[in-house]
Amino acid sequence: MKFTKPFSTPDPIPEKGIENANALMESGHLFRYNPLDIDENHRPTGISQEKLYSEASLLEQEFCEYTGHKYAVALNSCGSAMFLAMKAAGVEHGDGVFTNAFTFTAVPSSIVHAGGVPVYLECNADYLLDIEDFKQKIKQNPEVRYLLLSYMRGHISDVGQIKAICDDNDICLIEDCAHSLGVRWKDEDSDEASHIGHHGAAACFSAQSNKLINSGEGGILVTNDPAIAVYSILAAGSYEQLYQQHLARPKNELFEEVKRDVPNFSLRMSNLTASILRPQIPELDEKISSYNDMYTTLEELFDGIQHVETPEILPEVSRVGDSFQFNLVGMTAGEIQEFLDHSHEQGIEMQIFGHNDNARYFRNWKYSYHETPSLPQTEEIITAACDFRIPLTFNRSDLSMITEIIRDLLNHVTTSSPSTAHA
Ligand SMILES: *Cc1c(COP(=O)(O)O)cnc(C)c1O
């Protein structure tokens, strides 16, 4: 049995995005601070042609309307957003920054970029930050003032409790929401769920092709803190009076007060990127529900498979299941490798996070430490944690076939002895 559909298929750009991009290219106004030629009908009343807002500014405003944040800055990547968030929050050369040991290399890299030094925290079998380990590391590293909390694959740690611990210990929280756009969090004592990204000083989202919105590359920093917004807008590359072209921005006086003290890192998003992203936002919730249908189906199909455990989500979280993870239990490293090899042969594009050339394995982030950190719990989990995307091109029978292949392979590699496994 061989599965033949690709797992890597990104979501297509909606027709409207293609139209927007074409119109923009004809106009040549790709730089976000070039005013855009929109026809008379779309021009807000009382605003002259010169003052029209660009695609990037409109995206920032629309993104804020979606997530409920006050301010947004459109950037070239989520890595840039995390870098700016840390600079804005005050990270200086040599400062320690707590972060997840289970995340993607862009996260510790952004800390290194900001001059910081990552201090890694353990995860648990549900891929969430281990709260006890966090408390212990705070005791061991009392000088560390920042936490860059990463929600890998949209798995949301107990951010309510984490925020409380941060407040008690004077630690500034920044949220890496790269892969969790559309996830909602509902505090026990509140009636309504809100978008993830409201617990920290800033939250950072990605528009890289494998995330919930797709422009190939792109990032958005959101915050409710005017000082962080001002720094991030300026440092992204807004000079002179250009900040006035931002719709989702704080008061002008705040920019004038600090603009001569903020460097320009040139991390802006181009209007072309923004033009293809904007039409994806109104479609997000429908897309999320398609993803979640597939996720729930897979969860049901996987139920009861030997050697497989699927992660639990916290009751506060409404997830976005555009990818699927599970842990292999009771298997040797050799059996896991054999399972992975056979899966690939049968067309299952699956990865193991803790594999020797995986960018999600902390042993491959040598640039970030002198000595390999001791993270036995994370190591044990991610070396047996499988991951694959669930593209929208998959249907129910695809999911059944994937499950069947995985079930059969697990059965095969755990019952045959190594010498006969390839027979
Ligand atoms: C993709 C991703 C990033 C990096 O985003 P870029 O836009 O590629 O810089 C960071 N963190 C997580 C959890 C991601 O999934």
The ligand as a Gaussian input file, in Angstrom:
#p B3LYP/6-31G(d) Opt

LIG

0 1
 C        7.187000      28.818000      11.585000
 C        7.468000      29.065000      12.988000
 C        8.346000      30.095000      13.377000
 C        9.118000      30.928000      12.391000
 O        8.308000      31.703000      11.555000
 P        8.972000      32.461000      10.286000
 O        7.870000      33.329000       9.771000
 O        9.390000      31.403000       9.315000
 O       10.126000      33.252000      10.799000
 C        8.527000      30.314000      14.722000
 N        7.897000      29.572000      15.648000
 C        7.061000      28.571000      15.316000
 C        6.356000      27.815000      16.393000
 C        6.822000      28.273000      13.972000
 O        5.997000      27.289000      13.665000

